Amino acid sequence: MNQLIVQKRIIFGEDDSKIIELKVYVKDYRAKLSSLFELDGRIGTNEIKKIFPESKRQFDFPKPTELIEELLSFTTGAT
């Protein structure tokens, strides 16, 4: 518990009505994230081509919307 407090990973409420929470950082799970997503690397490129058909290369490494949605769901609690 003391180690978690030192690392500032525990979030205390302003009063006793708030439940104590534990901060979770993406950096702690970075190695595990690659195994969670099995996406074709061309999906993002194909999505961008649909949006900008006249352009050859709008972005160097576009990410698929599915991946962005999944990553955002970690931080927003959305599913």
PyMOL commands that place a pseudoatom at each C-alpha (Angstrom):
pseudoatom trace, name=CA, resn=MET, resi=1, chain=A, elem=C, hetatm=0, pos=[0.000, 0.000, 0.000]
pseudoatom trace, name=CA, resn=ASN, resi=2, chain=A, elem=C, hetatm=0, pos=[2.803, 2.415, 0.904]
pseudoatom trace, name=CA, resn=GLN, resi=3, chain=A, elem=C, hetatm=0, pos=[4.543, 1.686, -2.413]
pseudoatom trace, name=CA, resn=LEU, resi=4, chain=A, elem=C, hetatm=0, pos=[1.326, 2.523, -4.306]
pseudoatom trace, name=CA, resn=ILE, resi=5, chain=A, elem=C, hetatm=0, pos=[1.013, 5.787, -2.380]
pseudoatom trace, name=CA, resn=VAL, resi=6, chain=A, elem=C, hetatm=0, pos=[4.641, 6.704, -3.130]
pseudoatom trace, name=CA, resn=GLN, resi=7, chain=A, elem=C, hetatm=0, pos=[4.056, 6.002, -6.835]
pseudoatom trace, name=CA, resn=LYS, resi=8, chain=A, elem=C, hetatm=0, pos=[0.958, 8.252, -6.672]
pseudoatom trace, name=CA, resn=ARG, resi=9, chain=A, elem=C, hetatm=0, pos=[-1.168, 5.414, -8.013]
pseudoatom trace, name=CA, resn=ILE, resi=10, chain=A, elem=C, hetatm=0, pos=[-3.912, 5.730, -5.444]
pseudoatom trace, name=CA, resn=ILE, resi=11, chain=A, elem=C, hetatm=0, pos=[-6.611, 8.330, -5.996]
pseudoatom trace, name=CA, resn=PHE, resi=12, chain=A, elem=C, hetatm=0, pos=[-8.310, 9.517, -2.825]
pseudoatom trace, name=CA, resn=GLY, resi=13, chain=A, elem=C, hetatm=0, pos=[-11.616, 11.328, -2.899]
pseudoatom trace, name=CA, resn=GLU, resi=14, chain=A, elem=C, hetatm=0, pos=[-12.186, 14.783, -1.478]
pseudoatom trace, name=CA, resn=ASP, resi=15, chain=A, elem=C, hetatm=0, pos=[-14.432, 13.266, 1.176]
pseudoatom trace, name=CA, resn=ASP, resi=16, chain=A, elem=C, hetatm=0, pos=[-15.432, 9.830, 2.449]
pseudoatom trace, name=CA, resn=SER, resi=17, chain=A, elem=C, hetatm=0, pos=[-18.202, 9.442, -0.140]
pseudoatom trace, name=CA, resn=LYS, resi=18, chain=A, elem=C, hetatm=0, pos=[-15.671, 8.702, -2.936]
pseudoatom trace, name=CA, resn=ILE, resi=19, chain=A, elem=C, hetatm=0, pos=[-14.324, 5.198, -3.362]
pseudoatom trace, name=CA, resn=ILE, resi=20, chain=A, elem=C, hetatm=0, pos=[-10.526, 4.976, -3.429]
pseudoatom trace, name=CA, resn=GLU, resi=21, chain=A, elem=C, hetatm=0, pos=[-9.285, 4.182, -6.933]
pseudoatom trace, name=CA, resn=LEU, resi=22, chain=A, elem=C, hetatm=0, pos=[-6.076, 2.769, -8.343]
pseudoatom trace, name=CA, resn=LYS, resi=23, chain=A, elem=C, hetatm=0, pos=[-4.542, 4.541, -11.341]
pseudoatom trace, name=CA, resn=VAL, resi=24, chain=A, elem=C, hetatm=0, pos=[-3.757, 2.253, -14.246]
pseudoatom trace, name=CA, resn=TYR, resi=25, chain=A, elem=C, hetatm=0, pos=[-1.269, 3.415, -16.860]
pseudoatom trace, name=CA, resn=VAL, resi=26, chain=A, elem=C, hetatm=0, pos=[-1.140, 2.208, -20.459]
pseudoatom trace, name=CA, resn=LYS, resi=27, chain=A, elem=C, hetatm=0, pos=[2.657, 2.019, -20.211]
pseudoatom trace, name=CA, resn=ASP, resi=28, chain=A, elem=C, hetatm=0, pos=[2.209, -0.840, -17.730]
pseudoatom trace, name=CA, resn=TYR, resi=29, chain=A, elem=C, hetatm=0, pos=[0.320, -2.818, -20.362]
pseudoatom trace, name=CA, resn=ARG, resi=30, chain=A, elem=C, hetatm=0, pos=[2.186, -1.769, -23.519]
pseudoatom trace, name=CA, resn=ALA, resi=31, chain=A, elem=C, hetatm=0, pos=[3.757, -5.215, -24.018]
pseudoatom trace, name=CA, resn=LYS, resi=32, chain=A, elem=C, hetatm=0, pos=[0.358, -6.869, -23.665]
pseudoatom trace, name=CA, resn=LEU, resi=33, chain=A, elem=C, hetatm=0, pos=[-1.450, -4.535, -26.072]
pseudoatom trace, name=CA, resn=SER, resi=34, chain=A, elem=C, hetatm=0, pos=[0.054, -6.053, -29.188]
pseudoatom trace, name=CA, resn=SER, resi=35, chain=A, elem=C, hetatm=0, pos=[-1.493, -9.412, -28.347]
pseudoatom trace, name=CA, resn=LEU, resi=36, chain=A, elem=C, hetatm=0, pos=[-4.933, -7.825, -27.889]
pseudoatom trace, name=CA, resn=PHE, resi=37, chain=A, elem=C, hetatm=0, pos=[-5.187, -6.473, -31.404]
pseudoatom trace, name=CA, resn=GLU, resi=38, chain=A, elem=C, hetatm=0, pos=[-5.002, -8.556, -34.512]
pseudoatom trace, name=CA, resn=LEU, resi=39, chain=A, elem=C, hetatm=0, pos=[-5.610, -6.017, -37.228]
pseudoatom trace, name=CA, resn=ASP, resi=40, chain=A, elem=C, hetatm=0, pos=[-4.439, -5.979, -40.803]
pseudoatom trace, name=CA, resn=GLY, resi=41, chain=A, elem=C, hetatm=0, pos=[-1.946, -3.118, -41.163]
pseudoatom trace, name=CA, resn=ARG, resi=42, chain=A, elem=C, hetatm=0, pos=[-3.542, -2.056, -44.453]
pseudoatom trace, name=CA, resn=ILE, resi=43, chain=A, elem=C, hetatm=0, pos=[-6.925, -1.254, -42.918]
pseudoatom trace, name=CA, resn=GLY, resi=44, chain=A, elem=C, hetatm=0, pos=[-5.940, 2.272, -41.865]
pseudoatom trace, name=CA, resn=THR, resi=45, chain=A, elem=C, hetatm=0, pos=[-4.422, 2.994, -45.270]
pseudoatom trace, name=CA, resn=ASN, resi=46, chain=A, elem=C, hetatm=0, pos=[-7.556, 1.772, -47.048]
pseudoatom trace, name=CA, resn=GLU, resi=47, chain=A, elem=C, hetatm=0, pos=[-9.787, 3.897, -44.800]
pseudoatom trace, name=CA, resn=ILE, resi=48, chain=A, elem=C, hetatm=0, pos=[-7.722, 6.998, -45.585]
pseudoatom trace, name=CA, resn=LYS, resi=49, chain=A, elem=C, hetatm=0, pos=[-7.854, 6.242, -49.327]
pseudoatom trace, name=CA, resn=LYS, resi=50, chain=A, elem=C, hetatm=0, pos=[-11.660, 6.234, -49.128]
pseudoatom trace, name=CA, resn=ILE, resi=51, chain=A, elem=C, hetatm=0, pos=[-11.615, 9.657, -47.458]
pseudoatom trace, name=CA, resn=PHE, resi=52, chain=A, elem=C, hetatm=0, pos=[-8.915, 11.161, -49.709]
pseudoatom trace, name=CA, resn=PRO, resi=53, chain=A, elem=C, hetatm=0, pos=[-9.107, 9.186, -52.993]
pseudoatom trace, name=CA, resn=GLU, resi=54, chain=A, elem=C, hetatm=0, pos=[-7.208, 11.821, -54.992]
pseudoatom trace, name=CA, resn=SER, resi=55, chain=A, elem=C, hetatm=0, pos=[-4.211, 11.898, -52.645]
pseudoatom trace, name=CA, resn=LYS, resi=56, chain=A, elem=C, hetatm=0, pos=[-1.401, 9.377, -52.875]
pseudoatom trace, name=CA, resn=ARG, resi=57, chain=A, elem=C, hetatm=0, pos=[-0.319, 9.415, -49.239]
pseudoatom trace, name=CA, resn=GLN, resi=58, chain=A, elem=C, hetatm=0, pos=[-2.035, 11.631, -46.682]
pseudoatom trace, name=CA, resn=PHE, resi=59, chain=A, elem=C, hetatm=0, pos=[-0.403, 10.000, -43.629]
pseudoatom trace, name=CA, resn=ASP, resi=60, chain=A, elem=C, hetatm=0, pos=[2.671, 7.813, -43.221]
pseudoatom trace, name=CA, resn=PHE, resi=61, chain=A, elem=C, hetatm=0, pos=[1.216, 5.268, -40.807]
pseudoatom trace, name=CA, resn=PRO, resi=62, chain=A, elem=C, hetatm=0, pos=[-2.584, 5.671, -40.520]
pseudoatom trace, name=CA, resn=LYS, resi=63, chain=A, elem=C, hetatm=0, pos=[-4.253, 3.709, -37.758]
pseudoatom trace, name=CA, resn=PRO, resi=64, chain=A, elem=C, hetatm=0, pos=[-7.577, 1.945, -38.310]
pseudoatom trace, name=CA, resn=THR, resi=65, chain=A, elem=C, hetatm=0, pos=[-10.605, 3.537, -36.665]
pseudoatom trace, name=CA, resn=GLU, resi=66, chain=A, elem=C, hetatm=0, pos=[-11.273, 0.215, -34.922]
pseudoatom trace, name=CA, resn=LEU, resi=67, chain=A, elem=C, hetatm=0, pos=[-7.912, 0.463, -33.139]
pseudoatom trace, name=CA, resn=ILE, resi=68, chain=A, elem=C, hetatm=0, pos=[-8.475, 4.094, -32.132]
pseudoatom trace, name=CA, resn=GLU, resi=69, chain=A, elem=C, hetatm=0, pos=[-11.923, 3.234, -30.766]
pseudoatom trace, name=CA, resn=GLU, resi=70, chain=A, elem=C, hetatm=0, pos=[-10.496, 0.328, -28.775]
pseudoatom trace, name=CA, resn=LEU, resi=71, chain=A, elem=C, hetatm=0, pos=[-7.714, 2.441, -27.271]
pseudoatom trace, name=CA, resn=LEU, resi=72, chain=A, elem=C, hetatm=0, pos=[-10.132, 5.236, -26.394]
pseudoatom trace, name=CA, resn=SER, resi=73, chain=A, elem=C, hetatm=0, pos=[-12.433, 2.753, -24.700]
pseudoatom trace, name=CA, resn=PHE, resi=74, chain=A, elem=C, hetatm=0, pos=[-9.608, 1.994, -22.213]
pseudoatom trace, name=CA, resn=THR, resi=75, chain=A, elem=C, hetatm=0, pos=[-9.612, 5.593, -21.034]
pseudoatom trace, name=CA, resn=THR, resi=76, chain=A, elem=C, hetatm=0, pos=[-13.277, 6.495, -21.330]
pseudoatom trace, name=CA, resn=GLY, resi=77, chain=A, elem=C, hetatm=0, pos=[-14.882, 3.289, -20.130]
pseudoatom trace, name=CA, resn=ALA, resi=78, chain=A, elem=C, hetatm=0, pos=[-16.920, 3.101, -23.359]
pseudoatom trace, name=CA, resn=THR, resi=79, chain=A, elem=C, hetatm=0, pos=[-17.416, -0.253, -25.033]
for i in range(1, 79): cmd.bond("trace and resi %d" % i, "trace and resi %d" % (i + 1))
show_as sticks, trace
zoom trace
